Amino acid sequence: MRETHLRQGRQTVKLGLIKVVQDLFPEERLKTSYSILEGVFCHLDGSVLSTREVRLIGERLAAWVQRNEPIQLLGRAGGYYVYDVDGLVVNALYPALTAPAEVEPFTLVPFSDGFIVDFGDADKGADLPLIPPVKLQATYTERRRWLAQVGITVVGDVNAYIRSGQHQELISISEALHEKKISLIADSILAEQRALRVLLIAGPTSSGKTSFLRRLNTQLLVNGFQPVGLSLDNYFVDRDATPLGPDGKPDFDVLDALDLPLLREHISRLVEGERIEVPRFDFVTGQRSPVHHPLQVGPHQILVIEGLHALNPELVGRIHRNQLYKIHVSPLGGLNIDLVNRVPTTEVRLIRRMVRDDRSRGISPERTLDQWSSVRRGEYDCIFRFQEDADAMFNSSMVYELNALRRPAEAVLDKIGDNSPHRDTRDRLLNLLSFFDPIDTSKVPFNSLLREFIGGSLYAED
């Protein structure tokens, strides 16, 4: 219930923003572009906002919330909730609170050519200020420019490609962009080969890390590097020593669930070219197995570590930073339905995960949704707060992916009954998917990151 209230409150703030910007700058149009941590980046379409103007918008928005003039729901139309906000009719993808005073605290932070609406968050501490992520912003800006080059600004542009029979071209250019970015990352690693010894890769769930890593390994081999993997799963402490979470259950996502002294020692020795005996963790018994296997990193090889904590500097101990190359993988900057209604990347990842869980892991959509909050809860502490330290950010989003995921996702969501506690989530996601024209996925390349979720991948287990 709290999550629903927070989502509706943030939609309410957005409605207020649209009204305030309309009143202050009647010739301009507000655009809500993408999420940044627990905030949303907004700007004027085609214009730059000054710090003074951002401050003025913030003051007017705070006054609007304090006045608490009710927002009126006029009805539903074309997949939208239609609201009357002080005489301005606004279409919203998600429902809002009708009383503005009920929204959670927020601040407007000037950033780039616009501002971030920062809602804070219990996960990162509401009293901690948002530090604008410059590298993340650069990745978003790069994507925005690329989309403009191929003539895509909103979902309707993708649908137009499909309706004109050009969806194969759309698939091809999206996949070519991924391959180009992976190749550039491999070239960047090659340029620093004298110092580099360890490659660290992390990203939130359903980011496509498995396929990304396999494709990067191929590009590294092209560049004369042989990747040598080290699995963090083998360094779990015995289950009876695993730290407990707030619910009293073992928390396998915290850093202390790993045997850090042993892991750091092994990484240090591998960097020095020494041979180690890698332990094996038995997930059935919950204990370390007596079976070990040897591992050594030789010349023209690079140690590769992928996992939840790979960006955390505490993982590797005293290894020099110039010996490390860190990569953050995530689907960033999804398309907007229109200027003010964006598709949250968390929704994209949830749809990816539900389709994959149902297809290849035998996990029902209800169970996936039961676990989703706890999965997301640790993403800030384990990944997002370290993402700005990454040497490279790989945007795993694909411009056509929700079109490709629509049919399989609808089939999964239809398994959720009307009496389910997840009915509202089902309806929300089905409504979102209705904006995307479905496409035939048979033309999606078998090395595509999308195949990790829809099946048929060269890399991921089906």
C-alpha positions as CSV (number, residue, x, y, z in Angstrom):
1,M,0.0,0.0,0.0
2,R,2.8,2.4,0.9
3,E,4.4,1.8,-2.5
4,T,1.2,2.6,-4.3
5,H,0.7,5.8,-2.2
6,L,4.3,6.9,-3.1
7,R,3.7,6.3,-6.8
8,Q,0.5,8.2,-6.8
9,G,2.0,11.0,-4.8
10,R,4.8,11.4,-7.4
11,Q,2.3,11.4,-10.1
12,T,0.5,14.2,-8.2
13,V,3.8,16.2,-8.0
14,K,4.2,15.8,-11.8
15,L,0.7,17.1,-12.4
16,G,1.5,20.1,-10.2
17,L,4.7,20.7,-12.2
18,I,2.8,20.7,-15.5
19,K,0.4,23.3,-14.1
20,V,3.1,25.5,-12.6
21,V,5.2,25.5,-15.8
22,Q,2.2,26.2,-17.9
23,D,1.4,29.2,-15.7
24,L,5.0,30.5,-15.6
25,F,6.1,29.7,-19.2
26,P,2.9,29.4,-21.3
27,E,4.9,29.2,-24.5
28,E,7.0,26.3,-23.2
29,R,6.4,22.6,-22.7
30,L,7.6,20.5,-19.8
31,K,9.3,17.2,-20.5
32,T,9.8,14.5,-17.9
33,S,12.7,12.5,-19.3
34,Y,14.1,9.8,-17.0
35,S,14.7,8.7,-13.4
36,I,17.9,9.6,-11.6
37,L,18.1,7.5,-8.4
38,E,14.9,8.4,-6.6
39,G,14.4,11.5,-8.6
40,V,13.1,12.5,-12.0
41,F,15.0,14.7,-14.5
42,C,12.7,17.3,-16.1
43,H,13.4,20.1,-18.6
44,L,11.7,22.4,-21.0
45,D,11.4,20.9,-24.5
46,G,14.0,22.9,-26.5
47,S,14.8,25.5,-23.8
48,V,17.3,25.8,-21.0
49,L,16.2,26.7,-17.4
50,S,18.3,28.9,-15.3
51,T,18.9,28.2,-11.6
52,R,16.7,31.2,-10.7
53,E,13.9,29.8,-12.9
54,V,14.2,26.4,-11.2
55,R,14.0,28.0,-7.8
56,L,10.9,29.9,-8.9
57,I,9.2,26.7,-10.2
58,G,10.0,25.0,-6.9
59,E,8.5,27.9,-4.9
60,R,5.3,27.9,-6.9
61,L,5.1,24.1,-6.7
62,A,5.5,24.1,-2.9
63,A,2.8,26.8,-2.7
64,W,0.5,24.7,-4.9
65,V,0.9,21.7,-2.6
66,Q,0.3,23.8,0.5
67,R,-3.0,25.2,-1.0
68,N,-4.1,21.6,-1.3
69,E,-6.7,22.4,-4.0
70,P,-8.3,19.0,-5.0
71,I,-7.3,17.4,-8.3
72,Q,-10.4,16.2,-10.1
73,L,-10.4,12.9,-12.0
74,L,-12.5,13.4,-15.1
75,G,-12.3,9.8,-16.3
76,R,-10.3,7.4,-18.4
77,A,-9.5,7.8,-22.1
78,G,-7.1,6.0,-24.4
79,G,-5.2,4.4,-21.6
80,Y,-4.8,7.7,-19.7
81,Y,-6.2,9.0,-16.4
82,V,-7.6,12.5,-17.3
83,Y,-7.3,15.1,-14.6
84,D,-8.5,18.6,-14.1
85,V,-5.6,20.5,-12.3
86,D,-6.8,24.0,-11.5
87,G,-8.6,24.3,-14.8
88,L,-5.8,22.6,-16.9
89,V,-6.7,19.2,-18.4
90,V,-3.8,16.7,-18.2
91,N,-3.4,13.1,-19.3
92,A,-1.6,10.9,-16.9
93,L,-0.3,7.4,-17.4
94,Y,-0.7,6.5,-13.7
95,P,-3.3,7.5,-11.1
96,A,-2.6,10.4,-8.8
97,L,-3.6,11.5,-5.3
98,T,-6.5,13.9,-5.4
99,A,-5.2,15.9,-2.4
100,P,-1.7,17.5,-3.2
101,A,-0.9,17.9,0.5
102,E,-0.6,14.1,0.9
103,V,2.5,13.9,-1.3
104,E,5.8,13.0,0.2
105,P,8.5,15.6,0.7
106,F,10.5,16.6,-2.4
107,T,13.0,19.2,-3.6
108,L,13.9,20.6,-7.0
109,V,17.7,20.4,-7.7
110,P,19.0,22.5,-10.7
111,F,20.9,20.1,-13.0
112,S,22.1,20.3,-16.6
113,D,19.5,22.2,-18.7
114,G,16.7,21.5,-16.3
115,F,16.2,20.1,-12.8
116,I,15.8,16.9,-10.8
117,V,12.7,16.4,-8.7
118,D,14.3,14.6,-5.8
119,F,11.9,12.6,-3.6
120,G,14.6,11.3,-1.3
121,D,14.1,7.7,-0.3
122,A,14.1,5.5,2.7
123,D,16.7,3.3,1.1
124,K,19.3,6.1,0.8
125,G,18.1,8.2,3.7
126,A,15.6,11.0,3.2
127,D,18.0,13.5,4.9
128,L,20.8,12.7,2.5
129,P,21.1,15.2,-0.3
130,L,21.0,14.0,-3.9
131,I,24.4,14.2,-5.6
132,P,23.7,14.8,-9.3
133,P,25.2,11.8,-11.2
134,V,27.1,13.4,-14.1
135,K,28.2,10.2,-15.8
136,L,24.7,8.9,-15.7
137,Q,23.4,12.1,-17.2
138,A,26.0,11.9,-20.0
139,T,24.7,8.4,-20.8
140,Y,21.1,9.6,-21.0
141,T,22.1,12.6,-23.1
142,E,23.9,10.3,-25.5
143,R,20.8,8.2,-25.9
144,R,18.6,11.2,-26.4
145,R,20.8,12.4,-29.2
146,W,20.9,9.0,-30.9
147,L,17.1,8.7,-30.8
148,A,16.9,12.1,-32.4
149,Q,19.2,11.1,-35.1
150,V,17.0,8.1,-36.0
151,G,13.8,10.2,-35.8
152,I,12.4,8.7,-32.6
153,T,11.2,10.8,-29.6
154,V,8.1,9.0,-28.3
155,V,6.6,5.5,-28.5
156,G,4.4,6.5,-31.4
157,D,7.5,6.9,-33.6
158,V,8.5,3.3,-32.9
159,N,4.9,2.2,-33.7
160,A,5.2,4.2,-37.0
161,Y,8.3,2.2,-38.0
162,I,6.3,-1.0,-37.3
163,R,3.2,0.0,-39.2
164,S,5.3,1.0,-42.2
165,G,6.9,-2.4,-42.3
166,Q,10.3,-1.1,-41.1
167,H,10.6,-3.0,-37.8
168,Q,13.5,-5.1,-39.1
169,E,15.5,-1.9,-39.7
170,L,14.7,-0.7,-36.2
171,I,15.9,-4.0,-34.7
172,S,19.1,-3.9,-36.8
173,I,20.1,-0.3,-35.8
174,S,19.3,-1.0,-32.1
175,E,21.4,-4.1,-32.1
176,A,24.2,-2.4,-34.1
177,L,24.3,0.4,-31.4
178,H,24.8,-2.2,-28.7
179,E,27.6,-4.0,-30.6
180,K,29.3,-0.6,-31.2
181,K,29.1,0.3,-27.5
182,I,30.4,-3.1,-26.4
183,S,33.3,-2.8,-28.9
184,L,34.2,0.7,-27.7
185,I,34.3,-0.5,-24.1
186,A,36.6,-3.4,-25.1
187,D,38.8,-0.9,-27.0
188,S,38.9,1.3,-23.9
189,I,40.1,-1.7,-21.8
190,L,42.7,-2.4,-24.5
191,A,44.0,1.2,-24.3
192,E,44.7,0.7,-20.5
193,Q,46.0,-2.9,-20.8
194,R,49.4,-2.2,-19.2
195,A,47.8,-1.4,-15.8
196,L,44.5,-3.2,-15.9
197,R,44.2,-6.5,-14.1
198,V,40.5,-6.7,-13.0
199,L,37.3,-6.1,-14.8
200,L,34.3,-5.5,-12.5
201,I,30.7,-5.6,-13.8
202,A,27.5,-4.8,-11.9
203,G,23.9,-3.8,-12.6
204,P,20.4,-4.2,-11.2
205,T,18.3,-7.2,-11.8
206,S,17.2,-7.9,-15.4
207,S,19.7,-5.6,-16.9
208,G,21.0,-8.2,-19.4
209,K,24.4,-8.6,-17.7
210,T,24.8,-12.2,-18.8
211,S,24.5,-11.5,-22.5
212,F,26.5,-8.3,-22.1
213,L,29.4,-10.1,-20.4
214,R,29.4,-12.8,-23.1
215,R,29.5,-10.3,-25.9
216,L,32.2,-8.2,-24.1
217,N,34.3,-11.4,-23.7
218,T,34.1,-11.9,-27.4
219,Q,35.3,-8.4,-28.1
220,L,38.1,-8.8,-25.5
221,L,39.3,-11.9,-27.3
222,V,39.3,-9.9,-30.6
223,N,41.5,-7.4,-28.8
224,G,43.9,-10.1,-27.6
225,F,42.6,-10.3,-24.0
226,Q,41.5,-13.6,-22.6
227,P,38.9,-13.1,-19.8
228,V,39.2,-15.3,-16.7
229,G,36.0,-15.4,-14.6
230,L,35.8,-15.5,-10.8
231,S,32.3,-16.2,-9.4
232,L,31.4,-14.4,-6.2
233,D,28.8,-17.2,-5.5
234,N,31.7,-19.4,-4.3
235,Y,32.6,-17.0,-1.6
236,F,29.5,-17.0,0.5
237,V,30.0,-17.7,4.2
238,D,28.3,-20.8,5.6
239,R,24.5,-20.2,5.9
240,D,24.5,-20.3,9.7
241,A,27.0,-17.4,9.6
242,T,25.0,-15.3,7.1
243,P,23.9,-11.9,8.5
244,L,20.2,-11.6,9.2
245,G,18.0,-8.9,7.6
246,P,15.3,-6.8,9.4
247,D,12.8,-9.7,8.9
248,G,15.1,-12.1,10.8
249,K,15.9,-14.1,7.7
250,P,19.3,-14.6,6.2
251,D,20.3,-11.7,4.0
252,F,22.4,-13.0,1.1
253,D,22.5,-9.6,-0.6
254,V,24.7,-7.7,2.0
255,L,28.4,-7.6,1.4
256,D,29.1,-9.4,4.7
257,A,27.4,-12.5,3.3
258,L,30.6,-13.0,1.5
259,D,33.9,-14.2,3.0
260,L,35.6,-10.9,2.4
261,P,39.0,-11.7,3.9
262,L,39.4,-14.8,1.7
263,L,38.0,-13.1,-1.4
264,R,40.3,-10.1,-1.1
265,E,43.3,-12.3,-0.5
266,H,42.4,-14.3,-3.6
267,I,41.9,-11.3,-5.8
268,S,45.2,-9.8,-4.6
269,R,47.1,-13.0,-5.4
270,L,45.5,-13.3,-8.8
271,V,46.5,-9.8,-9.6
272,E,50.1,-10.7,-8.7
273,G,49.9,-13.7,-11.1
274,E,49.8,-16.3,-8.3
275,R,47.8,-19.5,-8.5
276,I,44.9,-19.9,-6.0
277,E,42.5,-22.7,-5.1
278,V,38.9,-21.4,-5.6
279,P,36.4,-22.7,-3.1
280,R,33.0,-24.1,-4.1
281,F,29.9,-23.2,-2.2
282,D,27.2,-25.9,-2.0
283,F,23.8,-24.2,-2.1
284,V,22.1,-27.4,-1.1
285,T,23.9,-27.8,2.2
286,G,24.6,-24.1,2.7
287,Q,28.2,-24.8,3.4
288,R,31.5,-24.6,1.6
289,S,32.4,-27.8,-0.2
290,P,35.8,-29.4,0.3
291,V,36.2,-29.4,-3.5
292,H,38.3,-26.6,-4.9
293,H,39.6,-25.8,-8.4
294,P,42.9,-24.0,-9.4
295,L,42.8,-20.6,-11.0
296,Q,45.6,-18.3,-12.3
297,V,45.6,-15.1,-14.4
298,G,48.5,-15.0,-16.8
299,P,49.8,-12.5,-19.3
300,H,47.2,-11.2,-21.8
301,Q,44.5,-12.3,-19.5
302,I,42.2,-10.2,-17.3
303,L,40.2,-11.3,-14.2
304,V,36.5,-10.7,-14.6
305,I,34.2,-10.4,-11.6
306,E,30.4,-9.9,-12.2
307,G,28.0,-9.6,-9.3
308,L,25.8,-7.4,-7.1
309,H,28.8,-5.9,-5.2
310,A,31.2,-5.6,-8.1
311,L,31.3,-1.8,-8.0
312,N,31.7,-1.6,-4.2
313,P,35.3,-0.6,-3.5
314,E,35.3,-2.7,-0.3
315,L,35.0,-5.8,-2.4
316,V,38.6,-5.7,-3.7
317,G,40.4,-4.3,-0.7
318,R,43.6,-2.5,-1.4
319,I,43.9,-3.2,-5.1
320,H,45.0,0.0,-6.9
321,R,42.2,1.8,-8.6
322,N,44.2,2.0,-11.9
323,Q,44.3,-1.8,-12.0
324,L,40.4,-1.9,-12.0
325,Y,38.0,-1.3,-14.8
326,K,34.4,-0.9,-13.6
327,I,31.3,-1.2,-15.8
328,H,27.7,-0.4,-14.8
329,V,25.0,-2.2,-16.9
330,S,21.4,-1.1,-16.9
331,P,18.5,-0.2,-19.2
332,L,18.6,3.6,-19.1
333,G,16.3,6.2,-20.5
334,G,13.3,4.4,-21.8
335,L,11.0,6.1,-24.3
336,N,8.3,8.5,-23.3
337,I,4.6,7.8,-24.2
338,D,4.5,11.6,-24.7
339,L,6.3,14.6,-23.4
340,V,5.2,14.2,-19.8
341,N,4.4,10.5,-19.5
342,R,7.6,8.5,-19.4
343,V,8.1,4.7,-19.2
344,P,10.0,4.1,-15.9
345,T,13.0,1.8,-16.4
346,T,12.0,-0.1,-13.3
347,E,8.8,-1.1,-15.1
348,V,10.9,-2.3,-18.1
349,R,13.1,-4.4,-15.8
350,L,10.1,-5.8,-14.0
351,I,8.5,-6.9,-17.3
352,R,11.8,-8.4,-18.5
353,R,12.1,-10.3,-15.2
354,M,8.5,-11.6,-15.2
355,V,8.8,-12.9,-18.7
356,R,12.1,-14.6,-18.0
357,D,11.0,-16.0,-14.7
358,D,7.9,-17.5,-16.1
359,R,9.5,-18.9,-19.3
360,S,12.8,-20.4,-18.0
361,R,12.7,-20.5,-14.2
362,G,9.3,-21.8,-13.5
363,I,8.5,-18.8,-11.3
364,S,5.0,-17.5,-11.4
365,P,4.3,-13.8,-12.0
366,E,2.8,-13.7,-8.5
367,R,6.0,-14.9,-6.9
368,T,8.1,-12.5,-9.0
369,L,6.0,-9.6,-7.8
370,D,6.1,-10.9,-4.2
371,Q,9.9,-10.7,-4.4
372,W,10.2,-7.5,-6.4
373,S,10.2,-5.0,-3.5
374,S,13.0,-6.8,-1.6
375,V,15.0,-7.1,-4.9
376,R,14.8,-3.4,-5.5
377,R,15.4,-2.4,-1.9
378,G,19.1,-3.4,-2.0
379,E,19.8,-1.9,-5.4
380,Y,20.7,1.5,-4.1
381,D,23.0,0.3,-1.4
382,C,24.7,-2.4,-3.5
383,I,24.8,-0.8,-7.0
384,F,23.3,2.7,-7.6
385,R,25.3,4.6,-5.0
386,F,28.6,3.3,-6.6
387,Q,27.5,3.8,-10.3
388,E,29.3,7.2,-10.7
389,D,32.6,5.4,-10.0
390,A,32.1,3.2,-13.1
391,D,34.6,3.7,-15.9
392,A,31.9,2.8,-18.4
393,M,28.1,2.7,-18.4
394,F,26.4,0.3,-20.8
395,N,22.8,1.2,-21.6
396,S,21.1,-2.1,-22.2
397,S,17.8,-0.7,-23.3
398,M,16.5,-1.3,-26.8
399,V,14.2,1.0,-28.5
400,Y,11.9,-1.8,-29.7
401,E,12.0,-4.0,-26.6
402,L,8.5,-3.4,-25.2
403,N,7.1,-3.9,-28.6
404,A,8.8,-7.3,-28.7
405,L,7.9,-8.1,-25.0
406,R,4.3,-7.1,-25.3
407,R,2.8,-10.5,-26.4
408,P,4.8,-12.7,-24.0
409,A,4.3,-10.2,-21.1
410,E,0.6,-10.1,-21.7
411,A,0.4,-13.9,-21.6
412,V,2.3,-13.9,-18.2
413,L,0.2,-11.0,-16.7
414,D,-3.0,-12.7,-17.7
415,K,-2.1,-15.5,-15.2
416,I,-2.7,-13.1,-12.4
417,G,-6.3,-13.4,-11.3
418,D,-8.8,-10.6,-10.3
419,N,-8.6,-11.7,-6.6
420,S,-4.8,-11.4,-6.5
421,P,-3.1,-8.8,-4.3
422,H,-1.1,-7.9,-7.5
423,R,-4.2,-7.2,-9.6
424,D,-3.4,-3.4,-9.7
425,T,0.2,-4.1,-10.8
426,R,-1.2,-6.4,-13.5
427,D,-3.6,-3.8,-14.8
428,R,-0.9,-1.1,-14.6
429,L,1.5,-3.1,-16.7
430,L,-1.1,-4.2,-19.2
431,N,-2.2,-0.6,-19.7
432,L,1.4,0.4,-20.3
433,L,2.0,-2.4,-22.8
434,S,-1.1,-1.3,-24.7
435,F,0.7,1.7,-26.0
436,F,3.2,-0.5,-27.9
437,D,2.4,-2.2,-31.2
438,P,3.6,-5.9,-31.0
439,I,6.2,-7.2,-33.3
440,D,7.3,-10.6,-34.5
441,T,10.4,-11.6,-32.5
442,S,11.7,-14.1,-34.9
443,K,14.0,-11.5,-36.5
444,V,15.6,-10.6,-33.1
445,P,19.3,-11.8,-33.3
446,F,20.2,-14.8,-31.2
447,N,23.0,-12.8,-29.5
448,S,20.6,-9.9,-28.6
449,L,20.3,-9.0,-24.9
450,L,16.6,-9.3,-25.4
451,R,16.9,-13.0,-26.1
452,E,18.0,-13.4,-22.4
453,F,14.3,-12.7,-21.6
454,I,12.2,-13.9,-24.5
455,G,14.3,-17.0,-25.1
456,G,16.5,-18.4,-27.8
457,S,19.7,-16.8,-26.6
458,L,23.1,-18.0,-27.6
459,Y,24.3,-17.3,-24.1
460,A,21.6,-17.4,-21.4
461,E,20.3,-20.6,-20.1
462,D,16.7,-21.4,-21.3
